[in-house]
Amino acid sequence: MDLPEVWAQSGAFLLLSRYDPWPLAIAEACAAGLPVVCSAACGSAAELVRSHFNGLTVATGDGRAAAIAMRWMHEHHQELPQQGERSHHLAAPYSKGMWARRFTAILDELHGA
């Protein structure tokens, strides 16, 4: 099964890293339109996860907090599509089109220098 198929069948994305300065998987989950539950050790959460807006961030290594967050997602399943849409918008600055525009601008600047 391809990853897009897996994500389409998922209600939320969970990443409980102990150390991960910029997990790209969170940006990919957001781009796929999923709400996210992640640990505070996930650096990309600072840009991509807003508490109760498109997901939840829990204390690193706190299994109880992770269980509470997963239960919250389960109990608020009717809100997950809206949270996923919000995730999708938060991931827009990291899209392939945006990266292509950034690289093109850098190359144009270097070529003109």
SVG drawing of the C-alpha trace seen along z (x, -y; Angstrom):
<svg xmlns="http://www.w3.org/2000/svg" viewBox="-19 -41 47 43">
<polyline fill="none" stroke="black" stroke-width="0.4" points="0.0,0.0 1.3,-3.5 1.8,-6.1 -1.0,-8.4 -3.4,-5.5 -2.4,-4.9 -2.7,-8.6 -6.1,-8.8 -7.4,-5.9 -6.0,-7.6 -7.8,-9.9 -4.7,-11.5 -0.9,-11.3 1.1,-10.4 4.8,-11.0 6.3,-10.7 10.0,-11.3 12.4,-11.7 14.7,-13.9 13.8,-15.1 14.8,-18.7 12.8,-18.9 10.8,-15.7 9.6,-16.1 7.0,-13.5 4.9,-16.1 5.0,-18.4 4.0,-15.5 1.1,-14.6 -0.1,-18.1 0.1,-18.4 -1.9,-15.2 -4.6,-16.9 -4.2,-15.1 -4.4,-16.4 -1.2,-15.7 -0.3,-14.5 3.4,-14.9 6.0,-15.2 7.5,-18.5 10.8,-17.1 9.5,-17.4 11.0,-20.8 8.7,-21.2 5.7,-21.3 6.6,-24.9 5.7,-25.8 3.1,-23.2 1.1,-22.1 -1.3,-24.4 -2.9,-23.0 -6.6,-22.1 -6.5,-23.9 -4.9,-21.2 -3.5,-18.8 -1.8,-18.5 1.7,-18.6 2.6,-16.6 5.5,-16.5 8.4,-14.4 8.5,-10.9 5.1,-11.4 3.1,-8.3 0.1,-9.4 -0.1,-12.8 0.2,-10.9 -2.7,-8.6 -4.8,-11.6 -4.1,-13.3 -5.0,-10.2 -8.2,-9.9 -9.0,-13.5 -8.6,-12.9 -10.9,-9.9 -13.5,-11.8 -13.4,-14.7 -13.4,-12.6 -16.1,-14.9 -13.5,-17.8 -10.7,-15.8 -11.6,-16.7 -11.6,-20.5 -8.3,-20.1 -6.9,-18.2 -7.9,-21.1 -6.1,-23.5 -3.0,-21.3 -3.1,-21.4 -3.0,-25.2 -0.2,-25.3 1.9,-23.0 1.5,-25.2 4.8,-27.1 6.6,-23.7 5.0,-22.5 7.0,-21.4 5.8,-24.5 6.9,-26.8 10.3,-25.2 10.6,-25.4 9.9,-29.1 12.5,-29.6 15.2,-27.7 14.3,-29.6 14.6,-32.9 18.0,-31.9 19.3,-30.8 18.0,-33.9 19.8,-36.0 23.0,-34.1 22.8,-34.3 22.3,-38.1 25.2,-38.6"/>
</svg>
